[in-house]
């Protein structure tokens, strides 16, 4: 497992090349006339104006025009970035039969998760960086101990258990203690509806909750909730705020 990241994607996009890609896509869109009266030429002209002539920003009281890349915050930037990276992917893997060819290649915006033959991770990185040298640069992060962090989720090679632990870790990291039990209940129910055995889900979540974490204000309590599903109520230990426990003891 390996992840790749496009460095400074928005500000690195070659606008002239991206406009050419946009023109080609619009020309091949047979249903474009049903959605707008503008021609492909007119649409590209408008986008070009927004990305070039109309691309100004203010810094320390002065106005500047951005000459390269797509501006951060522009509603057009994510669309153009997606068009360009899709084109890059098509170019990268068109007719390739190389040892570095990935078995799996999934992308979210500028973050890529890939499964590559061991020892070929750097070769794929070099290939990706060779497509638009000096403009688009990729960085790499390899798995360590059969684990790889990706989009705030720790991906385990043991996929079945890794799905559960990844969702629990994300819930523990993001949720306030008062909402954690309900989120764990939702996770357990969703997993069981997708065919995960209830006992497996319950034991995996409970085991994961007992892993030491850097959350000193929280503690594992004996509060329990049901994971739902058939076969009786699976018990999953939740986490509650220690201050809340103290208030209950006083009452």
Buried (B, 14 or more C-beta within 10 A) or exposed (E): BBBBBBEEBBEBBBBEBBBEBBBBBBEEEEEBEEEEEBEBEEBBEEBBEBBBEEBEEEEEEEEEEBEEBBBEEBEBBEBBBBBBBEBBBEEBEEEEEEEBBBEEBEBEBBBBBBEBEEEBBEBBBEBBBEBBEEEBBBEBBEBEEEBBBBEEBEBBEEEEBBBBBBBBBBBBEEBEBEEBBEBBBBBBBBBBEEEBBBEBBBBBBBBBBEEEBEEEEBEEBEBEBBBBBEEEEBEBBBBBBBEEEEEEEEE
